[in-house]
Amino acid sequence: MAYATKEYRNLFEENGHSKKAINNKIDSAFTQLFYGTTLQKIYFTDEKNTNGKTAYVLDVFNKDIRSEGISYGMMITVQLDKKDEFDAIWNYAVSRMYISDTTHPSAGYFAWSLKRDGTPNSETAAPDGKEYFVMALYFAAGRWGNGKGIYNYKAWADKILTAIRHHPLKTGLTKQGRVTVGPMIKEEKKMIRFVPTGSGAGFSDPSYHLPHFYELWARWGPTADRAFWASAADTSRMYFHKVTHPKSGLAPDYAHFDGTPVITTFNPNSNNFAYDSWRTAMNWSVDWSWWQKDVGQKDLSNKLQTFFVSQDIGQYGNVFTLDGQVVERGHTAGLVATNATASLAATHPLAKDFVDALWEQRVPQGIGERYYSGLLYLMSLLHCSGKFQIYEPRL
């Protein structure tokens, strides 16, 4: 396992590509998505403040700035040793997204969506961004060491991680109305919630389950919570088996804590394999690569990739029922990318074909693809090249 050996599989090299070609592919993708033309990039600089430069990652299709994209941008830049970009994104998150008003129901969280002028579309929070904030900050503390103020990365990681589990139940007014906000964890289930407010607090999102991160929090996080995160990692591993279809290996966007799919009015694909759930196989496969605690994750990847081969590896759609019926056609780079990352756990010969498909995939661009698919594409390049690595925080 990579955590113990410090050796990370390079699936591209295993498929015959040179280190130089791999590095060039990653550098090219980063350059296009962060510094390309206005029809290519997702990274935009903003005003300076007392903490220095600020920058954000834009969801160009929805025309908003999301904690998901901000946190993914931080993870990508720490993995690529891009400290200037990391600090600018993190500075933006703290200065624009973080809710410091202690009377606010979301105090201690980050608003999940902002307009481009920095005003909130929503003052409630989404757990996926917060989980990646924590992990990216711990890695930054390991890669570069801690600075002062907001650049004391480990202190902020500890602070956010504590809020994820221990945020008090608070009711109050936001710009979107009166809400009650609580912790992002369903304590008795040891699982992440979909959101910490409203009906979404009553179920989960399989793609938010990150046991490979939880294992690190069980070692690096606040001491009082370490045993909890160790248990949460094991719970999430079992959850992957509950939520995936026994034949197709597909997981739904949202699921109850018992693993059964959730039907919602605001997401017509909540009970299908759709955009959120593309990430689920990436999560269990990286968990296998780093920790190798659940041998069943190999079978999950094998089933998933076998299903997609049956759909034609170069033409499969984007959204499916869990038993494999096509709901939405198309062939999107983000799913190509996460299916390639599933090869970190897969054991059958087909796994090489999914890695090749990612290698041949162009960098996402245009309005519809370059944000979400672009981020998944770049992170998957890092996973499949062995460059998405663990950096233990310095004290």
N, C-alpha and C positions, 0 to 999 in steps of 0.2 A: 504494500500500500504506500502511496506517495507521501503520506504524512510521516511515516517512519523512515522510509528510504531516501526521501528528498529527490526521488527520480520520478519524472512525469512522462507518460507515454507521448510520443510524437507520432500520431497516426498518419500524418502526411509523409514523414520520413519513412515509416513502415511501408507506405505505398510507393516509395521510390523517388520522392522529391528531395532535392538538395536543401541543405540548411539555408543557403543563399536565396534560393527561389522562395522558400517559405517566409523568410524574413522580408523579402521584397513584397510578397503578397500582403502580409500584415501591414507593412509600412504604407503601401499604396492605399489600402482600405481606410486606414486611420487618416491619412492625408486627405482623401476625398471626402470622408464624412465629417471631418473637423475643419478642414481648410479649403474645400472645393468651391465650386461656383455656387451661386444662390440656388441653383436647381439640384445641388448635390449635398451641401453641408447641413448638419443639424446642430452645430456648435456655433454660438453667437456671443460675442463679447458685449458687456454692458458697462454701466458707469462704474468708475472707481469709487471706493469709500475709504474710511479710515483703516480698514484691514487690507487694502490693496485692490487688485483687479477683481472684477466679477465677470462671470460668463454663465450661460445656460445652454441646456440641450432642449431643442424645440420639437414638439410634436407638430410637424408641418401640416399634416392633414387636418387635425382638429384645432390648429392654431392656438395651442396652449402649452404651458410649461408644467410638466408633471414630475412629481417626486420619483416616480419610476425611472424616467429618463435621466433625471439629475443623478440619481444613485447609480444607475448603470454607467453613466459617463464617468463618475468617480471611480467605479471599479475598473473600467477599461484603462483610465489614465494611470491609476496606481500600478496596474499590471504591466503597463508599457513604460513605467518610470518617467511619466510626464508630470512632474511636480507642479509646474506653473499652471497647467490646465486644471489639474486636480484642485489646487488651492483656489483658483478662480471660481470653479463650479461650487466648491464647498462654501466659499464666502457668499456666493449668491444664495445658496440654500439657507444659510443662517440669517442673512440680512433680509431676505424676502419671504421665505417660506416658514421659518420657525416662529412658533407662537409662544412668546415669552410672558404675555399678560397672565398673571396667576389667577385672575378672575374668569378667564375664558374657559369654556368647557374642554377645549382642545389644548390647553396649556401643556407645554412640554412635547407636543407633537409638531409635525410639519404639514402645512396645508398641501393637499395632494394635487391641486390644479390652480395655476395662475394665468391671468392674461399676460400678454407680452409687455404691458406696462407695469407688471408686478402686482397688480391688484388681484385678490383671490376670486376665482370662480367658485371655490368651495373652501370653507375653513375647517373641514373635517379631514381625517387622515386615512391613508391606505397603508397596510402593513408591508406590502412588497417593497416599497421604497425605503421604509425604515429599516428593514432587515438588511438591505444592501448598503444603506448608510453605515450601519454598525460594522459590517464586515470590511467595507472599504476603508473605514477610519482605523480599524485595528491593523489592517495591512499597511496603511500609510505610516502608522506608528512604528511598524517593523522595518519598512523599507527606508524611511527617511528620518526616523526619530521624532520626538515630540517638540513642538515649539511652544509659544506662549499664546494665551487667549484662545481664540477659536482654533488655532493651529496646535493646541494640545490635543492631538487626535485621539489618544487613548481615553482621556478624561471625557471627551464628548461621546465616544463610543459607549463607555460605561453609563453615561447619563441617558442616552437614548435607549439602550438596552434595558435599563431599569424601568423607564417609562413604558416600554412595550409590555412588560409583565405587570407593573405595579401602578399604572395610571389610575387615580381614583375615579369613581363614578361621579361625574359632574354634569349638572344641568344648567344651561344658560343660553343666552341669545347669541346668534351669529348673524352675519349678513344674509344667510339663507333661511333664517328662522330659529326657533327654539329647539335645541337638541340636547340629548343626553349622551355623553361620551364616556367610555370606560376603557379598560385594558384591552390590548390587542390579543391577549391570550384567553382561551377558554380553560380556566385553571384546572378544573376537575378532569378535563379531557387531555390536558397537556398538548393543546393544539392551537395553531394560529387561527384567528377569525378572518372572515372575508373583510370586514371593516369593524371598528370598535363602537359603532353607533347604529341604532335602528334595527330593522329586521336582519341586516347583514351581519350583525353580531351573533346571530343564531346558527350560522353555518360557516364552512371553510372554503378555501380555494386550494385544490391540490398543488397548483404551481407555486403557492406561497410556502410550501413545506421544504425546508432547506436543511436536512439533517447533517450535511457536510459542514455547514456553518455552525449548527448547534453544538457539534462536537468540539469545535474550537472555542465557543463561548463557555462550554463546560470546563475549559482549561484556562481561559484568559479573562472571562467576564467577572463581574462582581462576585465575590466569594460566596455570599449567601445564596446565590441563585445557580451555582454551578451544577449541583445535583439535579436541579429541575431541568436544565438544558440537556444534560446527559440522557435523562428519561424522555424528554421531548424528541430527541434524535431517534431513539428506538421506536417511539410511538409513530413518528412520521414514516419510518421504514415500513412498519406494518400497514399504515394507512395507504401507501402506494399500492399494496396488493389488494386492499379492499375497494379502491376506487377504479382500478383498471379492469376492463372487460377481460374475461378469462381466455378468449380466443384472439381478439384483435390487439390487446394491450393498450387500447385507447382509454384515456381518462377524461372526465367531463371538466368544463370550466369551473363549476362550483359543485360542492358536495357537502352533504350533511356530515356530522362528526362520526356517524356510523359508516360512511363511505357511499351511501346512496346518492344519486344525482339530485340536484336542486333545480326546480323550475321557478323562474322569476319573470316578472313583467318587464323589467328594464333591460334584460339581456335574453333575447329569444333563443340564444344558443347555450344558455347556462347549463343545460343537461347534456349537451353535445361535446364532442372533441372539437374545440375551436381555438380562438387566438390565445387566450390565457393558457390553455392546457398544452399548447405546443411546448411550453417550458418544462413540463413535468418530467418527461423522459430525460431531459438535460440534467435535472436535479438528481434523480436517482442514479444516473450514470456517473456523474462527477462524484457523488457520494461513494459509489463502488470504487472508483479510481483512487480516491484519497484514503478510504477507511477499510473497505472490503469486510464489512460486518454482516452483510446480508447477501448470501450467495444467490438468493432468489431474484436479485436485481439483474443478473445476467439473463435469466429467463424472460423478465419483463422486456428488456431490450430486444431479445431474439424474436419475441412475439410481435412487438411493434414493427420491427423492420420487415419481418415476413409479411405482415399485413400490407405494408406500403409497396413491397415488391409485387404483390398481387394486384395492386392498383396501377402499376407501371412506374418505375422509379423516377422517370423523367417527366411524368405528366399528372401525378396525383393531385387531388384537390386540396382545399384549405380546411373545410369543415365537414365532419362526419358524425353520424349517429354512433353510439358506442359499439354497436354490432357491425359497423363498417359501411353503412349506406351513405352515399355522397349527398351532402346538403348544399355545399357551395363549391363550385368548380373553380379552377384557377391553379396556379402553381407558384407559390410565393417563397422568396428567398429565406424568410425567417423560419419556416418549417423545414426547408431543405437543410438549414443550418443546425437546428436542434436535433433533427433525425441523424445528422452526421455525428453529433456529440454523443448520441446514444450508443455509438460504436465503442465508446470507452468501456462499456459493460458487455456488449454483445460478443458472442463467441463463434457465431457461424460465419462462413465465408462471405455471405452477403454484406457484412459490415464494411468491407473495403469499398464496395460500390457506393455506399452512402457518403463515405469520406471523399471519394472521387467526385461525387455530385456537388459537394460543397466546394471542392477545389475548382471545378469548372464554372461555378455560379459567379456571375458578375456582381460587383458591389451594388447594392440597391441604390436607386436614385429616383428622382421624381417625387410628386406630392404624396402618393399613396404608400410607397414602400420604404422610403429612406429612414424614417424614424424608428419604428418598431422592428421591422425586418432588418434595418441597418444595424441596430444595436445587437440584436440576436446574432446576426451574421458575424460581426466583429468579435463578440464574446466567444462564439463558437470556433472562430479561427484560433483564438487563444487557447481554448480547451483542447482542440484537436492537434495543436502544435506543441503541447506541453508547456506553454508559456503562461497559463493561468495557474499561479502558484501561491503557496502559503508563505506569509511573512509574519513571523511571530513578533508582536509588539515589544518595543523596548520600554522599560520602566522609567 
